[in-house]
Amino acid sequence: MNCEASQERESIVNGQEKYSMEASVRDALRTLQCASRSQVPEEIWPLVDKIAIRTVNHGNPYFPCPFKETETLAALKAVEAGLAAGIANLRYGQDARAMSVDLERVSCSLISAYVTTVNGFTKADPCAKSFIKDTDLLQAQSILYRRLSANLYETKRSGEYFHIHGSLDASKVLNSIGLESHRPDMTEYKQCIDLIEEHVTQYTVEELEKMNAKINQAGVTALKWEDFKTTKHGQVLLREPPWRVEEIEKSSPPAPFSSNKSASSKPQILAGVKVIEMCRIIAGPFMGRGLAEYGADVLKITSPNLSDVPFFQVDGNVGKHAAELDLRKPDDRQIFERLLQDADVILDGYRPGSLERLGYGPRQIMELTKDRGRGIVYVSENCFGHVGEWHDRPGWQQIADCVTGIAWLQGQFMGLEEPVVPPFPMSDYGTGCMGTVAALTGLYKRAKYGGSYHGTTSLCQFDILLLRLGTYSPEIQQRLRDSHNPDFFELRHNDSVDEVGKRALRSLEKLHPLLFSDELMHEAYSRGFKAPVKTIKPAVEIGGTWNGFLRSSRPNGFDPPSWDGWEVDEDMLMM
């Protein structure tokens, strides 16, 4: 199989290149198979090849980006579906199952945080705040001035750009460039950007890199793809598959799936599988969300002392229970270690080494559960990857998009000679899916061969996969520029992710109203938010089974830290 990036095989109709989303997904899947073949059991690939790709799109791609975002995530969802079907065959018997991936739902999931609603309000609507628990403990998101501490700015040398990132603590970054933590007088968007950029331009990228390392904050120089590939870290990651699953012990016997019955009329593939999710924001929670979709009991555990972005919980916590534990306290550690004895999967979305320092890294958890008679699957995701000299750097979606060259290519697509962070946290969702794939792989291997497994993936690895698939042809890119709203192409490097997303949404709503239709969404009442929550329907269907969530969303800390008393919301079963 040729592992070079495939080129779309498009036909010419009436002198114009005809784009086929399905053909582009098939090409992306071929490249993905080459890149990840060693990480997926060989017998799964024939199942992947049989998956139908469903779409109503017979025109241009959806997003105002040069990247094959829908196609890449759809290819990953196809691998996910193949693994899920393989588990279904192990559990319920071999069957010639019809399997499909819906590309409109895949596309909608790439804007998930922007189309999810609570009581009818989206993330952008201030009214949503009255339904959401405030977990922004350090007020990083509290006012515009502080939110813009996470943004891309030009530096001292013209043409060089650095993405500072206040993460969940805006004060550190603002103070490091000589600004006050709070400026209540700074209320205008352009005024805030100009003030912060004025301070960033006092420093070179090298100075900013040193400052960020000193205060241990996310922040990165915006590199071009060609430059990233020449870095030592880039060269290491280029030799890595998009995700990796390694056996970390062999002595545990095979752990077949239990005979637990599903709450739905059809069996769920992961019914009875218990997952502890220790993640925040988007990519990590979407690993758990993916497992909850197949029926796993996902218990999200967060600390009451750590910030989280409030609205992301509305979508990220669907299907789960959400509890709080402070793992620095002996009593909470005892509760956690009791939970571990029944857990099948651990999901880790924190900075590398964070959970190890608490005593709960993959090998430490393996040791804590060694006497229970079955292995464990541990999956870690981060920004920069788990190998290479930058592996332990903190980061976010925007950081990965800037360091790998995604932002520069987005800017060039928009007719600029400067980087622009693409609309929507697409690499977060892609990384979350790769983490789900790694977890499914570990569960499949544990059931068939025994042992314990450690899966790893990262935002940068997703971006590398995206870049290896290549951008759309010049003609397709021009058609995207011609069709989307002109004001989107007026954006510049220092426009915030909120502003970029807002303009992209307006354009998408005009061109592709289907992505915002109730046809792709499911609404159910949430006891946690005390309001109806509307989220995207699963994109994967597997014959003889039911994919869907058993319970509506809830805020962090809503549930007790227990495997007992898990409810089923009847209106979720109508998905």
QUIGIMO-V855754 format. One record per residue. N is the residue number from 1. SS is DSSP state (h for helix, s for strand, l for the rest). OMEGA is omega in whole degrees, 0 to 359 (NA if undefined). Layout:
N:SS:OMEGA / N:SS:OMEGA
This chain:
1:l:179 / 2:l:185 / 3:l:174 / 4:l:180 / 5:l:180 / 6:l:172 / 7:l:181 / 8:l:177 / 9:l:185 / 10:l:177 / 11:s:178 / 12:s:180 / 13:s:182 / 14:l:177 / 15:l:182 / 16:s:179 / 17:s:180 / 18:s:181 / 19:l:175 / 20:l:179 / 21:h:181 / 22:h:179 / 23:h:179 / 24:h:176 / 25:h:180 / 26:h:177 / 27:h:179 / 28:h:181 / 29:h:177 / 30:h:178 / 31:h:179 / 32:h:178 / 33:h:178 / 34:h:185 / 35:h:189 / 36:h:188 / 37:h:184 / 38:h:184 / 39:h:181 / 40:l:178 / 41:l:188 / 42:h:183 / 43:h:179 / 44:h:186 / 45:h:176 / 46:h:176 / 47:h:179 / 48:h:182 / 49:h:183 / 50:l:185 / 51:l:177 / 52:s:176 / 53:s:183 / 54:s:177 / 55:l:172 / 56:l:183 / 57:l:177 / 58:l:179 / 59:l:182 / 60:l:170 / 61:l:186 / 62:l:196 / 63:l:177 / 64:l:183 / 65:l:177 / 66:l:187 / 67:s:181 / 68:l:186 / 69:h:180 / 70:h:184 / 71:h:181 / 72:h:180 / 73:h:178 / 74:h:177 / 75:h:177 / 76:h:178 / 77:h:177 / 78:h:176 / 79:h:176 / 80:h:180 / 81:h:178 / 82:h:178 / 83:h:178 / 84:h:178 / 85:h:176 / 86:h:176 / 87:h:177 / 88:h:179 / 89:h:176 / 90:h:189 / 91:h:187 / 92:h:181 / 93:l:181 / 94:l:183 / 95:l:175 / 96:l:188 / 97:l:169 / 98:l:182 / 99:s:181 / 100:s:173 / 101:s:182 / 102:s:187 / 103:h:177 / 104:h:176 / 105:h:175 / 106:h:180 / 107:h:180 / 108:h:180 / 109:h:178 / 110:l:174 / 111:l:189 / 112:h:184 / 113:h:185 / 114:h:181 / 115:h:173 / 116:l:179 / 117:s:170 / 118:s:187 / 119:l:178 / 120:l:182 / 121:s:177 / 122:l:177 / 123:l:184 / 124:l:184 / 125:l:180 / 126:h:180 / 127:h:181 / 128:h:185 / 129:h:183 / 130:h:180 / 131:h:191 / 132:l:176 / 133:l:181 / 134:l:178 / 135:l:177 / 136:l:192 / 137:l:181 / 138:l:175 / 139:l:177 / 140:l:182 / 141:l:194 / 142:l:180 / 143:l:184 / 144:h:182 / 145:h:181 / 146:h:178 / 147:h:182 / 148:l:168 / 149:l:173 / 150:l:186 / 151:s:183 / 152:s:183 / 153:s:174 / 154:s:184 / 155:l:185 / 156:l:178 / 157:l:182 / 158:l:179 / 159:l:175 / 160:l:190 / 161:s:181 / 162:s:177 / 163:s:171 / 164:s:181 / 165:l:178 / 166:l:181 / 167:l:177 / 168:l:178 / 169:l:186 / 170:h:187 / 171:h:183 / 172:h:183 / 173:h:179 / 174:h:180 / 175:h:184 / 176:h:178 / 177:l:173 / 178:l:180 / 179:l:178 / 180:l:179 / 181:l:183 / 182:l:175 / 183:l:181 / 184:l:180 / 185:l:182 / 186:l:185 / 187:l:182 / 188:l:184 / 189:h:183 / 190:h:179 / 191:h:179 / 192:h:181 / 193:h:182 / 194:h:181 / 195:h:182 / 196:h:180 / 197:h:177 / 198:h:179 / 199:h:179 / 200:h:182 / 201:l:174 / 202:l:186 / 203:l:171 / 204:l:178 / 205:h:180 / 206:h:179 / 207:h:179 / 208:h:177 / 209:h:180 / 210:h:180 / 211:h:180 / 212:h:178 / 213:h:181 / 214:h:182 / 215:h:176 / 216:l:178 / 217:l:175 / 218:l:180 / 219:s:185 / 220:s:172 / 221:s:176 / 222:l:181 / 223:l:169 / 224:l:182 / 225:h:181 / 226:h:180 / 227:h:178 / 228:h:182 / 229:l:180 / 230:l:177 / 231:l:178 / 232:h:181 / 233:h:178 / 234:h:180 / 235:h:177 / 236:h:182 / 237:h:179 / 238:h:178 / 239:l:181 / 240:l:169 / 241:l:180 / 242:l:172 / 243:s:181 / 244:s:176 / 245:s:184 / 246:s:175 / 247:s:181 / 248:s:168 / 249:s:186 / 250:l:190 / 251:l:181 / 252:l:180 / 253:l:175 / 254:l:182 / 255:l:181 / 256:l:180 / 257:l:182 / 258:l:180 / 259:l:179 / 260:l:178 / 261:l:177 / 262:l:177 / 263:l:180 / 264:l:182 / 265:l:176 / 266:l:181 / 267:s:172 / 268:l:191 / 269:l:182 / 270:l:178 / 271:l:179 / 272:l:177 / 273:l:183 / 274:s:185 / 275:s:170 / 276:s:181 / 277:s:176 / 278:s:188 / 279:l:174 / 280:l:173 / 281:l:190 / 282:l:190 / 283:h:180 / 284:h:177 / 285:h:178 / 286:h:168 / 287:h:180 / 288:h:178 / 289:h:179 / 290:h:179 / 291:h:177 / 292:h:179 / 293:h:180 / 294:l:173 / 295:l:179 / 296:l:172 / 297:s:184 / 298:s:179 / 299:s:178 / 300:s:180 / 301:s:177 / 302:s:177 / 303:l:176 / 304:l:183 / 305:l:182 / 306:l:180 / 307:l:172 / 308:l:178 / 309:l:190 / 310:l:189 / 311:l:182 / 312:h:179 / 313:h:183 / 314:h:180 / 315:h:186 / 316:h:184 / 317:l:180 / 318:l:178 / 319:l:190 / 320:l:156 / 321:s:183 / 322:s:183 / 323:s:178 / 324:s:173 / 325:l:173 / 326:l:187 / 327:l:170 / 328:l:181 / 329:l:183 / 330:h:182 / 331:h:179 / 332:h:176 / 333:h:178 / 334:h:178 / 335:h:182 / 336:h:183 / 337:h:171 / 338:h:177 / 339:h:181 / 340:h:185 / 341:l:179 / 342:l:186 / 343:l:175 / 344:l:185 / 345:s:171 / 346:s:178 / 347:s:185 / 348:s:179 / 349:l:182 / 350:l:179 / 351:l:181 / 352:l:179 / 353:l:184 / 354:h:182 / 355:h:174 / 356:h:180 / 357:h:176 / 358:h:181 / 359:l:186 / 360:l:170 / 361:l:186 / 362:h:181 / 363:h:177 / 364:h:178 / 365:h:176 / 366:h:179 / 367:h:180 / 368:h:184 / 369:l:189 / 370:l:185 / 371:l:186 / 372:l:173 / 373:l:175 / 374:l:183 / 375:l:182 / 376:l:175 / 377:s:183 / 378:s:182 / 379:s:180 / 380:s:171 / 381:s:175 / 382:s:183 / 383:l:193 / 384:l:184 / 385:l:185 / 386:l:174 / 387:l:180 / 388:l:188 / 389:l:179 / 390:l:190 / 391:l:184 / 392:l:178 / 393:l:175 / 394:l:180 / 395:l:181 / 396:l:179 / 397:h:182 / 398:h:179 / 399:h:178 / 400:h:182 / 401:h:179 / 402:h:186 / 403:h:184 / 404:h:181 / 405:l:179 / 406:h:184 / 407:h:178 / 408:h:180 / 409:h:176 / 410:h:179 / 411:h:179 / 412:h:175 / 413:h:181 / 414:l:177 / 415:l:184 / 416:l:169 / 417:l:177 / 418:l:181 / 419:l:172 / 420:l:178 / 421:l:184 / 422:l:178 / 423:l:172 / 424:l:181 / 425:l:187 / 426:h:180 / 427:h:174 / 428:h:182 / 429:h:178 / 430:h:178 / 431:h:176 / 432:h:179 / 433:h:179 / 434:h:176 / 435:h:175 / 436:h:177 / 437:h:180 / 438:h:179 / 439:h:178 / 440:h:178 / 441:h:179 / 442:h:179 / 443:h:179 / 444:h:181 / 445:h:179 / 446:h:180 / 447:h:187 / 448:h:188 / 449:h:187 / 450:l:179 / 451:l:175 / 452:s:189 / 453:s:176 / 454:s:177 / 455:s:178 / 456:s:175 / 457:s:183 / 458:s:177 / 459:h:179 / 460:h:179 / 461:h:174 / 462:h:180 / 463:h:177 / 464:h:176 / 465:h:180 / 466:h:182 / 467:h:178 / 468:h:177 / 469:l:178 / 470:l:178 / 471:s:177 / 472:l:178 / 473:l:179 / 474:h:181 / 475:h:178 / 476:h:178 / 477:h:180 / 478:h:178 / 479:h:175 / 480:h:178 / 481:h:181 / 482:h:188 / 483:h:183 / 484:l:184 / 485:l:180 / 486:h:184 / 487:h:175 / 488:h:184 / 489:h:173 / 490:h:179 / 491:l:178 / 492:l:185 / 493:l:187 / 494:l:172 / 495:l:187 / 496:l:176 / 497:h:177 / 498:h:181 / 499:h:178 / 500:h:180 / 501:h:181 / 502:h:181 / 503:h:178 / 504:h:178 / 505:h:179 / 506:h:181 / 507:h:179 / 508:h:180 / 509:h:179 / 510:h:186 / 511:h:188 / 512:l:182 / 513:h:179 / 514:h:182 / 515:h:182 / 516:h:186 / 517:l:177 / 518:h:180 / 519:h:183 / 520:h:188 / 521:s:174 / 522:s:181 / 523:s:178 / 524:s:180 / 525:s:177 / 526:s:175 / 527:l:181 / 528:l:180 / 529:l:180 / 530:l:182 / 531:s:174 / 532:s:178 / 533:s:179 / 534:s:180 / 535:s:184 / 536:s:177 / 537:l:177 / 538:l:182 / 539:l:186 / 540:s:170 / 541:s:181 / 542:s:186 / 543:l:179 / 544:l:179 / 545:s:178 / 546:l:174 / 547:l:179 / 548:l:185 / 549:l:183 / 550:l:182 / 551:l:181 / 552:l:184 / 553:l:177 / 554:l:178 / 555:l:174 / 556:l:174 / 557:l:184 / 558:l:188 / 559:l:173 / 560:l:179 / 561:l:187 / 562:l:173 / 563:l:183 / 564:l:170 / 565:l:180 / 566:l:183 / 567:l:170 / 568:l:177 / 569:l:186 / 570:h:182 / 571:h:173 / 572:h:182 / 573:l:180 / 574:l:183 / 575:l:NA
